[in-house]
Amino acid sequence: MTGAGGCAGGNGQTLQLIKNSPYEFHIVSGQTFISCVAVNQPLNIPTGLTAIAGSGGVALSWTDASNGSVTGFTVLKKVSGAYTSIGTVGSGTHIRG
């Protein structure tokens, strides 16, 4: 890939890329269609995060959107200074801390 919007062909020509998503591009050259998809893509982030404050802390809940690729989530908290881990839990788990 040359620059942010080009793809170098085998004969040294530069082709203009059309961005479909952050990880997928395509090129149309005459009657030829070429699709480029990145192999190493980040996992989908959890969805539906809720936080409910209580007397003992905050209860968190979310939905795993990684299609089973993630086996645990590390939950961090910060009162002041640096973040600290309060635990690693599975999908859809409630954690209080």
trRosetta pair geometry for C-beta under 8 A, 3 or more apart (Angstrom, degrees):
i j d omega theta_ij theta_ji phi_ij phi_ji
1 6 6.9 138 -169 87 64 57
1 7 5.6 -38 -111 -107 66 65
1 8 7.2 -164 -101 4 13 84
1 17 7.8 -4 -135 -35 103 149
2 6 4.5 -36 72 90 90 114
2 7 7.1 163 21 -105 79 11
2 8 5.0 85 -23 -48 114 99
2 14 5.9 -77 59 -121 138 113
3 6 5.0 49 54 26 105 104
5 16 6.4 -5 150 -147 97 72
5 17 5.6 -154 -169 46 53 93
6 14 4.5 -10 -169 -173 132 108
6 15 6.6 137 -159 66 72 42
6 16 6.4 -45 -104 -100 70 41
6 17 6.4 -170 -101 -6 15 96
7 14 7.3 137 63 -159 37 60
7 15 4.9 -31 62 63 91 98
7 17 5.3 97 -23 -62 106 107
7 25 7.3 165 -53 113 131 141
7 27 6.2 -101 42 -59 138 141
7 36 6.8 -177 -108 -30 148 154
8 12 7.1 -25 -168 -137 98 29
8 13 7.6 149 -156 80 55 37
8 14 6.0 -35 -99 -101 59 67
8 15 7.8 170 -96 16 11 82
9 12 6.9 -33 74 43 81 20
9 13 4.5 0 40 61 125 85
9 14 7.3 -151 4 -82 87 17
9 15 5.7 85 -46 -23 104 111
15 27 4.9 34 145 -145 132 142
15 29 6.1 -64 -130 -66 125 127
15 34 7.9 43 125 50 161 136
16 27 7.1 142 78 -126 50 91
17 25 4.3 -10 -171 -177 118 134
17 26 7.4 127 -158 61 71 25
17 27 5.9 -59 -106 -73 56 90
17 36 7.4 -51 -129 35 121 130
18 25 6.4 144 70 -164 44 74
18 26 5.4 -29 62 65 100 76
18 27 7.0 158 12 -86 86 39
18 28 7.4 11 0 1 132 92
19 22 7.7 21 -172 -91 115 28
19 24 7.8 110 -165 86 54 56
19 25 5.6 -38 -103 -105 50 85
20 24 4.3 -46 66 102 115 103
20 25 6.3 -174 9 -97 86 26
20 26 6.1 55 -35 -5 117 100
21 24 4.6 42 42 35 95 99
23 37 6.4 45 138 -161 87 66
23 38 4.1 -94 -159 33 93 115
23 41 4.8 21 -124 -105 169 114
24 35 7.0 -9 -168 -174 95 96
24 36 7.0 163 -153 88 48 57
24 37 4.8 -4 -106 -106 86 79
24 38 7.3 -111 -63 9 51 78
25 35 7.5 161 88 -157 46 51
25 36 4.7 -6 61 59 92 104
26 33 6.6 -7 -176 -173 116 86
26 34 6.5 161 -158 86 65 51
26 35 4.7 -23 -103 -103 94 67
26 36 7.0 -179 -85 18 40 71
27 32 7.9 -3 108 110 92 92
27 33 7.4 159 82 -156 54 42
27 34 4.5 -4 55 58 101 102
27 36 7.6 45 -9 -10 99 105
28 32 7.3 156 -157 83 45 54
28 33 5.6 -11 -104 -104 74 71
28 34 8.0 -169 -75 24 31 69
29 32 4.9 -17 68 64 85 105
29 34 7.3 11 12 2 105 110
38 41 5.6 120 93 -68 105 86
43 66 4.5 2 -177 -122 122 106
43 69 5.5 -156 -118 88 123 134
43 70 6.1 107 171 -50 164 108
44 65 4.0 -95 120 118 121 103
44 66 5.4 -171 53 -88 84 48
44 67 7.2 81 24 -8 125 88
45 65 6.4 21 82 53 35 125
46 49 6.2 87 112 -64 110 97
46 62 4.2 42 159 153 133 134
46 63 6.2 152 -167 72 81 46
46 64 5.9 -45 -109 -103 90 38
46 65 5.8 161 -118 8 29 93
46 66 7.9 -33 -72 -25 64 92
46 73 7.0 16 -47 -102 141 147
47 62 6.9 145 71 -171 30 89
47 63 5.0 -29 68 65 81 105
47 65 5.0 75 -9 -49 101 129
48 61 7.6 -47 126 117 96 84
48 62 5.7 145 82 -146 75 55
48 63 4.4 49 40 5 125 107
49 60 7.0 -22 -161 -162 87 95
49 61 7.4 157 -148 84 43 47
49 62 4.4 -7 -94 -95 67 108
50 60 7.1 157 82 -151 54 47
50 61 5.0 -6 54 58 99 93
50 62 7.3 180 17 -72 64 59
51 58 5.2 -5 -169 180 99 120
51 59 7.2 152 -155 76 46 48
51 60 5.5 -12 -101 -99 74 74
52 58 6.8 149 71 -161 38 65
52 59 4.6 -16 59 57 96 101
53 57 7.9 -119 -145 139 58 29
53 58 5.5 -34 -99 -103 56 80
54 57 6.5 5 63 60 87 43
54 58 7.1 155 21 -100 77 27
54 59 6.1 46 -5 -17 123 102
54 96 7.1 -37 50 -138 129 120
56 96 5.9 36 104 162 111 129
57 96 5.0 126 71 174 118 79
57 97 5.0 -150 170 105 159 11
58 96 6.9 175 78 -141 34 60
58 97 7.0 -35 52 61 76 53
59 94 5.5 -3 -170 -171 99 108
59 95 7.3 158 -147 75 52 35
59 96 5.1 -22 -90 -89 71 87
60 75 6.6 164 51 -127 153 138
60 94 6.7 159 72 -150 48 54
60 95 5.3 -14 50 54 101 86
60 96 7.9 178 11 -79 72 39
61 92 7.0 16 -162 -161 85 50
61 93 7.7 -149 -120 95 65 27
61 94 5.2 -20 -80 -95 93 79
62 73 7.7 53 61 -30 130 178
62 91 8.0 -96 92 -156 81 62
62 92 7.2 -123 79 -93 48 38
63 91 7.4 30 -162 -174 38 99
63 92 6.4 26 -109 -83 50 85
64 68 7.8 89 128 -69 131 34
64 70 6.0 -149 -152 63 118 116
64 73 7.8 -146 -95 -43 98 122
64 91 3.4 -54 -22 -124 133 120
64 92 6.6 -76 -7 -30 94 77
66 69 4.2 -111 156 49 108 93
66 70 4.1 87 48 -2 163 103
70 73 6.8 46 155 -64 132 78
70 91 7.2 117 89 -67 101 101
71 90 7.2 -48 172 -115 51 83
72 88 4.6 38 163 167 128 105
72 89 6.5 150 -153 75 83 19
72 90 6.0 -56 -103 -85 65 51
73 88 6.7 170 80 -154 34 64
73 89 5.8 -28 58 64 87 72
73 90 7.5 105 13 -145 87 8
73 91 7.5 103 -15 -82 115 48
73 93 7.8 -173 43 42 112 111
74 85 5.6 -49 -174 -130 107 114
74 87 7.5 -172 -144 105 55 34
74 88 4.7 -29 -92 -96 69 87
75 85 7.1 106 74 -156 51 65
75 86 5.3 -50 97 59 100 94
75 87 5.6 5 44 63 106 74
75 88 7.4 180 9 -90 72 34
75 89 6.7 13 -16 12 115 108
75 95 5.4 -173 -2 91 166 158
75 97 6.8 135 116 35 130 141
76 83 4.3 20 174 175 127 121
76 84 6.7 150 -153 74 77 27
76 85 5.7 -49 -98 -94 70 51
76 86 7.0 143 -125 5 19 83
77 83 6.8 150 73 -152 23 75
77 84 6.2 -29 62 62 74 78
77 86 5.2 38 -1 -29 114 125
77 97 5.9 -142 -34 118 145 113
78 81 7.3 -152 -156 72 90 53
78 82 7.1 -118 -119 133 102 24
78 83 4.6 -57 -68 -95 104 65
78 84 7.3 137 -87 13 55 70
85 88 7.3 -8 -175 -46 125 80
86 95 7.0 132 107 159 112 127
86 97 3.8 96 172 179 154 167
87 95 5.9 -166 70 -144 130 135
87 97 6.9 -177 8 -53 110 147
89 93 3.9 -129 161 78 125 149
89 95 5.4 -148 -21 -62 155 123
90 93 5.2 104 63 -33 67 124
